[in-house]
Amino acid sequence: MTSPWLQFYDEGVPRSVQIPDKSIVAAFDEAVEQAPDDSIISYFGRDLSYAEVARDVEQCMLALTRLGVGPGDRVAIMLPNIPQYVVFHFAILKIGAIIVPVNPLYVERELSHQLRDSGAGTVIVLDFMFPKTAAVRAEAGLENIIVTRVSHYLPRLLKLFYPLKAYLEGRHAPVARQKGVHFYEDLLAESFPIALPVVKVEPQDTAMLLYTGGTTGVAKGAVLSHKNLFANTFQLRAWCPDIQDRQEVLLSALPFFHSYGLTTCLHMAVLTQSKMILLPNPRDIKAILSSIAKQQATLFPGVPTLFVAVNNFPKVRDFDLSSVRVCVSGGAPLPAEVSHQFEGLSGGKLVEGYGLSEASPVTHANPITGKRKTGAIGLPLPGTEARVVAPDTKQEVKTGEIGELAVRGPQVMSGYWRMPEESSQVLSNGWLFTGDLARVDEEGYFYIVDRQKDMIIAGGYNIYPREIEDILYEHPQIMEAAVIGVTDKYRGETVKAFVVPVDDTSPTVDDIMAFCSSRLAPFKVPKQIEFRESLPKSSIGKILRRVLKEESE
């Protein structure tokens, strides 16, 4: 197998990398030792140093140990981008436990599945998310719920977070003190009569169960090791040779519960001993622009919809974005016009990349300063192999032919949590078969052609039609349902549902949307609903989503 893409690497990008045999925890400890007084976090104007965060990490390590959490135990973090996320992230990893990131937008059904499947006994939540967590406590087998507030580090600025509460669709209510419920403030203040746990974390140890629909639409946990997480951050650092340690300011609007935000923001900041601007509401474009202008953000990872929103924000030119040097867009295809417009506003470089949760997540990116190709996801990162194979035989196809994208590298997961059969379907000899149809040109630039499955990518979120269809079928007035993704200028794709009503019933669009909203996270709820007398089917009665998609184009 040849690697024609190496000749198109930017100057300074190594053709191969020697990944240090270490973990992201070691990188955090090194940053604390070497730059204790430097800021790791900027949170609505308040800076927290590496030493300050390390102090709270140690206190939370003691608290978790006192609660009975130890090596191999799973702990769920259900928080937006607030300082507590960073604190618990490293506290959990440093005691040898395993993180289960949870989307705060999840409704009870989704939350319960992820907690039960992972076996998480402890979860960290915001106070106004407590009710839905408490509602699934018994069925999920939760032993401990740790409750915190978005305003903990900014007690006088609670009013800033009302938009976040609306975004998360939570209702603020006092949380009663009860058995198994603990408060972050109490944990930080408590004096624990135990020694700080000393756990030797090995690079091959499991660090995280990152839940994804994978290629089958069934939610499952990608098992990522400490080495996986460190390796991918190290590869990205190598891809951007102009990054300066202890000098960068990362705009962290991408949520940390998503692998993309975790690696490109949180882990990259720690590896480079730099500062993150934490923004808990990724929809607050004014806050994003203001943070860039006031704090001179230099690195800005995002998804296409985020850059579209910035480009179209009223009076965007009133904000000075000239500090931004490097932006990598992932999660969905990046239109060339969006990139050109943003680069005109900021003067920085905005390039498209590609990844998936099973690869920690980044595998490809366009060169920052070199040759970019419209529509391409770019070149494999240093240390990453990639090829296009026939979906049935897994044999490499000819240059330019369409097949399934396969990748191999130190960032690739070991498998799915307790799902050996599903793991064997996507992993073979270190190769991860992504389920995405792609092609590669003669210069080694890769292009995603289509999704092998019918996954919808809306605003950077992966959405699986079957899950939504299952909910629609629960509606008493719906006889048949099918869900597809349709083009959306802002979100990339949006969810459209086709429904056939039960005879002599007349469900309304509002009724169906309300029904879905009570059972699905907001980004999964269909934005378009079309009523039909019948749905196209194959000779064996299978509903043909492909035909519906063609009719909608």
C-alpha positions as CSV (number, residue, x, y, z in Angstrom):
1,M,0.0,0.0,0.0
2,T,1.4,3.4,-1.0
3,S,0.9,6.7,0.7
4,P,0.8,9.4,-2.0
5,W,-0.6,11.9,0.4
6,L,2.7,12.3,2.3
7,Q,4.1,14.6,-0.4
8,F,1.2,17.1,0.3
9,Y,1.8,17.4,4.0
10,D,2.5,21.0,5.1
11,E,6.1,21.9,5.8
12,G,6.9,20.9,9.4
13,V,4.3,18.1,9.6
14,P,6.2,14.8,10.2
15,R,5.7,12.0,7.7
16,S,5.5,9.6,10.6
17,V,5.1,10.0,14.3
18,Q,6.4,8.2,17.3
19,I,3.6,8.3,19.8
20,P,4.9,8.5,23.4
21,D,3.7,5.7,25.6
22,K,1.7,7.8,27.9
23,S,-1.8,9.0,28.8
24,I,-3.6,12.3,28.7
25,V,-3.4,12.2,32.5
26,A,0.4,12.3,32.3
27,A,0.1,15.3,30.0
28,F,-2.2,17.0,32.6
29,D,0.3,16.3,35.4
30,E,3.1,17.7,33.3
31,A,1.2,20.9,32.6
32,V,0.5,21.3,36.3
33,E,4.1,20.9,37.1
34,Q,5.6,23.0,34.4
35,A,3.0,25.8,34.1
36,P,1.1,25.8,37.5
37,D,0.3,29.5,37.3
38,D,-0.8,29.6,33.7
39,S,-4.5,29.6,33.0
40,I,-6.2,26.4,31.8
41,I,-9.7,27.8,31.9
42,S,-11.3,31.1,31.1
43,Y,-15.0,31.1,32.2
44,F,-17.0,34.2,31.6
45,G,-14.1,36.4,32.5
46,R,-12.7,34.3,35.4
47,D,-9.4,32.5,34.8
48,L,-8.5,29.3,36.7
49,S,-4.9,28.2,36.7
50,Y,-3.6,24.7,36.2
51,A,-2.7,24.6,39.9
52,E,-6.2,25.6,41.0
53,V,-7.9,23.0,38.8
54,A,-5.4,20.4,40.0
55,R,-6.4,21.2,43.6
56,D,-10.0,20.6,42.8
57,V,-9.2,17.5,40.9
58,E,-7.4,16.0,43.9
59,Q,-10.4,16.9,46.2
60,C,-12.8,15.1,43.8
61,M,-10.4,12.1,43.6
62,L,-10.8,11.8,47.4
63,A,-14.6,12.3,47.2
64,L,-15.0,9.7,44.5
65,T,-12.8,7.2,46.4
66,R,-14.8,7.8,49.5
67,L,-18.0,7.0,47.5
68,G,-16.5,3.7,46.6
69,V,-15.4,4.5,43.0
70,G,-12.2,2.8,42.0
71,P,-10.3,1.4,39.0
72,G,-12.5,0.1,36.2
73,D,-15.7,1.6,37.6
74,R,-17.8,3.7,35.2
75,V,-18.7,7.3,36.0
76,A,-21.0,9.3,33.8
77,I,-20.5,13.0,33.2
78,M,-23.6,14.8,32.1
79,L,-22.5,18.4,31.9
80,P,-22.0,21.2,29.4
81,N,-18.6,22.9,29.0
82,I,-18.2,24.3,32.5
83,P,-15.1,24.0,34.8
84,Q,-16.5,21.1,36.7
85,Y,-16.4,19.0,33.5
86,V,-12.6,19.5,33.3
87,V,-12.2,18.7,37.1
88,F,-14.2,15.5,37.0
89,H,-12.7,14.4,33.7
90,F,-9.2,14.2,35.2
91,A,-10.3,13.1,38.7
92,I,-12.1,10.1,37.2
93,L,-9.2,9.2,35.0
94,K,-6.5,9.6,37.7
95,I,-8.2,7.1,40.0
96,G,-8.4,4.6,37.2
97,A,-12.1,4.8,36.6
98,I,-13.8,5.0,33.2
99,I,-15.6,8.1,31.9
100,V,-19.0,7.7,30.3
101,P,-19.8,11.1,28.6
102,V,-23.5,11.8,28.3
103,N,-25.3,14.4,26.2
104,P,-27.1,16.8,28.6
105,L,-29.9,17.0,26.0
106,Y,-30.8,13.4,26.4
107,V,-34.3,12.6,27.6
108,E,-35.0,9.9,30.3
109,R,-35.3,7.0,27.8
110,E,-31.9,7.8,26.2
111,L,-30.2,8.5,29.5
112,S,-31.5,5.3,31.1
113,H,-30.2,3.2,28.2
114,Q,-26.7,4.6,28.3
115,L,-26.4,4.3,32.1
116,R,-27.7,0.8,32.2
117,D,-25.6,-0.4,29.2
118,S,-22.4,1.1,30.6
119,G,-23.1,0.0,34.2
120,A,-22.3,3.5,35.5
121,G,-22.9,3.7,39.2
122,T,-22.2,7.4,39.6
123,V,-23.3,10.4,37.5
124,I,-22.4,14.1,37.7
125,V,-25.3,16.4,36.7
126,L,-26.4,20.0,36.8
127,D,-29.0,20.9,39.5
128,F,-31.7,21.6,36.9
129,M,-31.1,18.3,35.2
130,F,-31.5,16.4,38.5
131,P,-35.2,15.5,38.1
132,K,-34.7,13.4,34.9
133,T,-31.7,11.8,36.4
134,A,-33.6,10.9,39.6
135,A,-36.4,9.5,37.5
136,V,-34.2,6.8,36.0
137,R,-32.1,6.3,39.1
138,A,-33.7,3.0,40.1
139,E,-33.9,1.3,36.7
140,A,-30.4,2.5,35.8
141,G,-28.9,1.2,39.1
142,L,-27.4,4.5,40.1
143,E,-25.7,4.6,43.5
144,N,-24.5,8.2,43.5
145,I,-25.7,11.4,41.9
146,I,-23.3,14.4,42.2
147,V,-25.1,17.7,41.7
148,T,-23.4,20.9,40.7
149,R,-24.3,24.4,39.4
150,V,-23.2,26.2,36.3
151,S,-22.6,29.2,38.4
152,H,-20.4,27.5,41.0
153,Y,-17.3,29.3,39.9
154,L,-19.2,32.5,39.2
155,P,-21.8,32.8,42.0
156,R,-22.7,36.5,41.2
157,L,-23.3,35.8,37.6
158,L,-26.2,33.4,37.6
159,K,-28.2,35.5,35.3
160,L,-25.8,34.7,32.5
161,F,-26.9,31.1,32.5
162,Y,-30.6,31.5,31.8
163,P,-30.1,31.1,28.1
164,L,-28.1,27.8,28.8
165,K,-31.0,26.5,30.9
166,A,-33.4,27.2,28.0
167,Y,-31.0,25.5,25.7
168,L,-30.9,22.4,27.9
169,E,-34.7,22.6,28.4
170,G,-34.3,22.3,32.1
171,R,-36.3,23.8,35.0
172,H,-34.5,25.0,38.0
173,A,-35.7,23.5,41.3
174,P,-33.9,23.1,44.6
175,V,-32.5,19.6,45.0
176,A,-33.4,18.0,48.3
177,R,-30.7,16.4,50.4
178,Q,-31.2,12.7,50.3
179,K,-29.2,9.5,50.5
180,G,-27.0,9.0,47.5
181,V,-27.2,12.6,46.4
182,H,-24.0,14.7,46.9
183,F,-23.3,18.3,46.2
184,Y,-20.1,19.6,44.5
185,E,-19.7,22.4,46.9
186,D,-19.8,20.0,49.9
187,L,-17.3,17.7,48.2
188,L,-14.8,20.5,47.7
189,A,-15.2,21.7,51.3
190,E,-15.2,18.3,53.0
191,S,-12.1,17.0,54.9
192,F,-11.6,13.3,53.9
193,P,-9.8,11.1,56.4
194,I,-8.2,9.1,53.6
195,A,-5.0,9.3,51.6
196,L,-5.0,10.5,48.0
197,P,-5.4,7.4,45.9
198,V,-2.3,6.5,43.9
199,V,-3.2,4.5,40.8
200,K,-0.8,3.6,38.1
201,V,-2.7,4.3,34.9
202,E,-1.3,2.3,32.0
203,P,-1.7,3.7,28.4
204,Q,-3.6,0.5,27.4
205,D,-6.2,0.9,30.2
206,T,-9.7,1.9,29.2
207,A,-10.3,5.6,29.7
208,M,-13.7,6.1,28.2
209,L,-16.9,4.5,26.8
210,L,-18.0,6.9,24.1
211,Y,-21.5,6.0,22.9
212,T,-22.2,6.1,19.2
213,G,-24.6,4.6,16.8
214,G,-21.7,3.2,14.9
215,T,-22.7,1.7,11.5
216,T,-25.8,-0.2,12.7
217,G,-27.8,2.4,14.5
218,V,-27.7,0.6,17.8
219,A,-26.3,2.7,20.5
220,K,-23.0,1.2,21.8
221,G,-19.9,2.3,23.7
222,A,-16.7,2.7,21.8
223,V,-13.9,1.5,24.2
224,L,-11.2,4.1,24.0
225,S,-7.9,3.7,25.9
226,H,-5.7,6.3,27.5
227,K,-3.3,5.7,24.6
228,N,-6.1,6.2,22.0
229,L,-7.0,9.6,23.5
230,F,-3.4,10.8,23.9
231,A,-2.4,9.5,20.4
232,N,-5.1,11.3,18.5
233,T,-4.3,14.6,20.3
234,F,-0.6,14.1,19.6
235,Q,-1.4,13.5,15.9
236,L,-3.4,16.7,15.7
237,R,-0.7,18.6,17.4
238,A,1.7,17.3,14.8
239,W,-0.7,18.4,12.0
240,C,-0.5,22.0,13.2
241,P,3.2,22.6,13.6
242,D,2.7,26.4,14.1
243,I,0.9,25.8,17.4
244,Q,3.0,27.3,20.2
245,D,3.0,25.7,23.7
246,R,1.7,27.9,26.5
247,Q,0.7,30.5,24.0
248,E,-2.6,29.3,22.4
249,V,-6.2,30.2,23.4
250,L,-8.7,27.6,22.4
251,L,-12.3,28.7,21.8
252,S,-14.1,25.7,23.3
253,A,-17.7,25.8,22.2
254,L,-17.8,22.2,20.9
255,P,-19.2,20.1,23.8
256,F,-16.7,17.9,25.6
257,F,-19.2,15.0,25.8
258,H,-18.6,14.7,22.0
259,S,-15.3,13.1,21.0
260,Y,-14.5,16.0,18.6
261,G,-14.7,18.7,21.3
262,L,-13.0,16.5,23.8
263,T,-9.9,16.0,21.6
264,T,-9.6,19.2,19.7
265,C,-10.4,21.5,22.7
266,L,-9.9,19.9,26.1
267,H,-7.1,17.5,25.4
268,M,-5.3,19.8,22.9
269,A,-5.3,22.6,25.5
270,V,-3.7,20.3,28.1
271,L,-1.1,18.8,25.7
272,T,0.0,22.3,24.6
273,Q,-0.4,23.7,28.2
274,S,-2.7,26.4,26.8
275,K,-5.9,28.0,27.8
276,M,-9.5,27.1,27.0
277,I,-12.4,29.6,26.8
278,L,-15.3,27.5,28.1
279,L,-18.7,28.3,26.5
280,P,-21.5,26.1,27.8
281,N,-24.0,27.1,25.2
282,P,-22.8,26.5,21.6
283,R,-25.7,28.3,20.2
284,D,-24.8,31.6,21.8
285,I,-23.0,33.1,18.8
286,K,-22.7,36.5,20.4
287,A,-20.8,35.0,23.3
288,I,-18.5,33.2,20.9
289,L,-17.7,36.3,18.9
290,S,-17.3,38.4,22.0
291,S,-14.9,35.8,23.5
292,I,-12.8,35.7,20.4
293,A,-12.5,39.5,20.3
294,K,-11.9,40.0,24.0
295,Q,-9.6,37.1,24.7
296,Q,-7.8,36.8,21.4
297,A,-8.7,33.2,20.7
298,T,-6.2,31.6,18.3
299,L,-7.7,28.1,17.7
300,F,-11.4,27.5,16.9
301,P,-12.5,24.0,16.2
302,G,-16.2,23.8,15.1
303,V,-18.8,22.2,12.9
304,P,-20.1,23.8,9.7
305,T,-23.3,25.1,11.2
306,L,-21.3,27.0,13.8
307,F,-19.3,28.7,11.1
308,V,-22.4,29.4,9.1
309,A,-24.0,31.0,12.2
310,V,-20.9,33.2,12.7
311,N,-20.8,34.3,9.1
312,N,-24.4,35.3,9.2
313,F,-24.5,36.9,12.6
314,P,-25.8,40.5,12.5
315,K,-23.0,43.0,12.7
316,V,-20.4,40.2,12.8
317,R,-17.8,42.7,11.4
318,D,-18.1,44.7,14.6
319,F,-16.1,41.9,16.3
320,D,-12.4,41.6,15.8
321,L,-11.7,38.0,14.8
322,S,-8.2,38.6,13.5
323,S,-6.6,36.6,16.3
324,V,-7.9,33.3,14.9
325,R,-5.2,31.4,13.1
326,V,-6.4,27.8,12.7
327,C,-9.9,26.3,12.5
328,V,-10.8,22.7,11.7
329,S,-14.3,21.9,10.8
330,G,-15.7,18.4,11.3
331,G,-19.0,16.5,11.9
332,A,-20.4,17.3,8.4
333,P,-19.4,18.4,5.0
334,L,-18.0,22.0,4.9
335,P,-19.3,24.0,2.0
336,A,-16.4,25.9,0.2
337,E,-18.4,29.2,0.4
338,V,-18.7,28.9,4.2
339,S,-14.9,28.4,4.5
340,H,-14.1,31.3,2.2
341,Q,-16.5,33.7,3.9
342,F,-15.2,32.9,7.4
343,E,-11.6,33.2,6.3
344,G,-12.5,36.6,4.9
345,L,-13.9,37.7,8.3
346,S,-11.0,36.4,10.4
347,G,-8.0,36.0,8.2
348,G,-7.4,32.6,9.7
349,K,-7.4,29.2,8.0
350,L,-10.6,27.1,8.1
351,V,-10.1,23.5,6.8
352,E,-12.3,20.4,6.7
353,G,-11.4,17.3,8.5
354,Y,-13.0,13.9,9.2
355,G,-13.3,11.5,12.1
356,L,-15.6,9.2,14.0
357,S,-16.0,8.3,17.7
358,E,-14.4,4.9,17.1
359,A,-11.2,6.7,16.2
360,S,-11.0,9.2,19.0
361,P,-12.1,10.8,16.6
362,V,-9.9,12.5,13.9
363,T,-8.4,10.5,11.0
364,H,-8.2,13.0,8.2
365,A,-7.7,16.7,7.6
366,N,-6.9,19.1,4.9
367,P,-3.5,20.8,5.1
368,I,-3.6,24.1,7.1
369,T,-1.5,26.1,4.7
370,G,-1.0,23.8,1.7
371,K,-3.2,22.3,-1.0
372,R,-6.8,22.1,-0.2
373,K,-9.4,20.5,-2.3
374,T,-13.1,21.4,-2.4
375,G,-15.3,18.6,-1.0
376,A,-12.3,16.6,0.3
377,I,-11.9,15.5,3.9
378,G,-8.2,15.8,3.2
379,L,-5.3,13.5,4.0
380,P,-4.7,10.9,6.7
381,L,-3.0,12.3,9.8
382,P,0.5,11.3,10.6
383,G,0.6,7.7,11.8
384,T,-2.8,6.9,10.2
385,E,-3.3,4.5,7.4
386,A,-6.4,4.8,5.2
387,R,-7.7,3.0,2.1
388,V,-11.0,2.5,0.2
389,V,-12.2,-1.1,0.1
390,A,-15.1,-3.1,-1.5
391,P,-17.8,-3.3,1.2
392,D,-18.3,-7.0,0.6
393,T,-14.8,-8.4,0.2
394,K,-12.9,-5.6,2.1
395,Q,-10.3,-5.7,-0.7
396,E,-8.8,-2.3,-1.7
397,V,-10.4,-0.8,-4.8
398,K,-8.7,1.1,-7.6
399,T,-8.0,4.8,-7.2
400,G,-11.1,6.9,-7.9
401,E,-13.5,4.0,-7.3
402,I,-16.1,4.2,-4.6
403,G,-15.9,1.9,-1.7
404,E,-15.9,1.8,2.1
405,L,-13.4,3.9,4.0
406,A,-11.2,1.9,6.3
407,V,-8.6,3.4,8.7
408,R,-5.9,2.1,11.0
409,G,-3.8,3.8,13.6
410,P,-3.1,4.3,17.3
411,Q,-6.3,6.3,17.8
412,V,-8.6,3.4,16.8
413,M,-10.7,1.8,19.5
414,S,-10.3,-1.8,20.7
415,G,-14.0,-2.5,20.2
416,Y,-17.5,-1.9,21.4
417,W,-18.3,-2.3,25.1
418,R,-19.4,-5.9,25.7
419,M,-20.4,-6.4,22.1
420,P,-17.9,-8.8,20.6
421,E,-20.0,-9.7,17.5
422,E,-20.5,-6.0,16.6
423,S,-16.8,-5.3,17.2
424,S,-15.7,-8.1,14.8
425,Q,-17.9,-6.6,12.1
426,V,-16.1,-3.3,12.1
427,L,-12.6,-4.3,13.2
428,S,-10.1,-6.6,11.5
429,N,-6.3,-6.7,11.9
430,G,-6.4,-3.2,13.3
431,W,-8.5,-1.8,10.5
432,L,-11.6,0.0,11.3
433,F,-14.3,-0.2,8.7
434,T,-16.2,3.1,9.0
435,G,-19.4,2.3,7.1
436,D,-18.8,5.5,5.1
437,L,-18.6,5.3,1.3
438,A,-15.6,7.2,0.0
439,R,-13.1,7.5,-2.8
440,V,-9.5,8.6,-3.0
441,D,-7.8,10.4,-5.8
442,E,-4.3,9.9,-7.3
443,E,-2.8,12.4,-4.9
444,G,-4.2,10.7,-1.8
445,Y,-7.0,13.1,-1.0
446,F,-10.1,11.4,0.4
447,Y,-13.7,12.2,-0.3
448,I,-16.8,11.0,1.6
449,V,-19.4,10.1,-1.1
450,D,-22.3,8.9,1.0
451,R,-23.2,7.1,4.2
452,Q,-23.2,3.4,3.8
453,K,-26.1,3.3,6.2
454,D,-28.8,6.0,6.5
455,M,-27.3,8.0,9.2
456,I,-28.3,11.7,9.3
457,I,-25.7,14.3,10.3
458,A,-27.5,17.5,11.5
459,G,-25.4,20.3,13.0
460,G,-22.6,17.8,13.8
461,Y,-24.8,15.3,15.6
462,N,-25.2,11.7,14.4
463,I,-28.9,10.8,14.1
464,Y,-30.1,7.3,13.3
465,P,-33.5,7.0,11.5
466,R,-34.4,3.7,13.0
467,E,-34.5,5.2,16.6
468,I,-36.8,7.9,15.5
469,E,-39.0,5.5,13.5
470,D,-39.3,3.3,16.6
471,I,-40.7,6.3,18.5
472,L,-43.1,7.2,15.7
473,Y,-44.4,3.7,15.6
474,E,-45.3,4.1,19.3
475,H,-47.8,6.8,18.4
476,P,-51.3,5.3,18.4
477,Q,-52.4,7.1,15.2
478,I,-49.4,6.2,13.1
479,M,-49.5,3.0,11.0
480,E,-46.2,3.3,9.1
481,A,-43.2,5.6,9.3
482,A,-39.9,6.3,7.6
483,V,-37.2,8.9,8.4
484,I,-34.6,10.3,6.1
485,G,-32.2,13.3,6.1
486,V,-32.9,16.1,3.8
487,T,-30.6,19.0,2.8
488,D,-30.6,22.0,5.2
489,K,-28.5,25.1,4.5
490,Y,-27.8,25.7,8.2
491,R,-27.6,22.2,9.8
492,G,-26.2,20.3,6.7
493,E,-29.1,17.9,7.0
494,T,-32.3,17.9,8.9
495,V,-34.7,15.2,9.9
496,K,-37.8,14.5,7.8
497,A,-40.5,11.9,8.7
498,F,-43.0,10.3,6.4
499,V,-46.0,8.9,8.2
500,V,-49.1,6.9,7.2
501,P,-51.9,7.5,9.7
502,V,-54.0,4.7,11.1
503,D,-57.3,4.5,9.2
504,D,-60.0,7.0,10.3
505,T,-57.5,9.0,12.4
506,S,-56.1,12.5,11.7
507,P,-52.8,13.1,13.6
508,T,-51.4,16.6,13.3
509,V,-47.9,17.8,12.7
510,D,-47.9,19.6,16.1
511,D,-49.2,16.4,17.9
512,I,-46.5,14.2,16.4
513,M,-43.7,16.7,17.1
514,A,-44.9,17.0,20.7
515,F,-45.0,13.2,21.0
516,C,-41.4,13.0,19.7
517,S,-40.1,15.8,21.8
518,S,-41.1,14.0,25.0
519,R,-39.1,10.9,23.9
520,L,-36.1,12.3,21.9
521,A,-33.4,14.8,22.3
522,P,-34.3,18.1,20.5
523,F,-31.8,17.6,17.7
524,K,-33.5,14.2,16.8
525,V,-37.1,15.5,16.6
526,P,-38.3,15.6,13.0
527,K,-38.3,19.2,11.6
528,Q,-40.5,18.1,8.6
529,I,-43.4,15.7,8.6
530,E,-45.2,14.6,5.5
531,F,-48.4,12.5,5.6
532,R,-48.8,9.8,2.9
533,E,-51.4,7.2,2.1
534,S,-48.6,4.6,1.6
535,L,-44.8,4.3,1.6
536,P,-42.7,2.8,-1.2
537,K,-41.7,-0.8,-0.5
538,S,-39.5,-3.5,-2.0
539,S,-40.8,-6.9,-3.1
540,I,-40.4,-8.3,0.3
541,G,-42.2,-5.4,2.0
542,K,-39.2,-3.4,3.2
543,I,-39.8,0.4,3.2
544,L,-37.4,2.0,0.8
545,R,-35.8,5.1,2.3
546,R,-33.7,5.5,-0.8
547,V,-36.8,6.2,-2.9
548,L,-38.2,8.7,-0.4
549,K,-34.8,10.5,-0.4
550,E,-34.8,10.7,-4.2
551,E,-38.3,12.1,-4.2
552,S,-37.3,14.7,-1.7
553,E,-34.3,16.0,-3.7
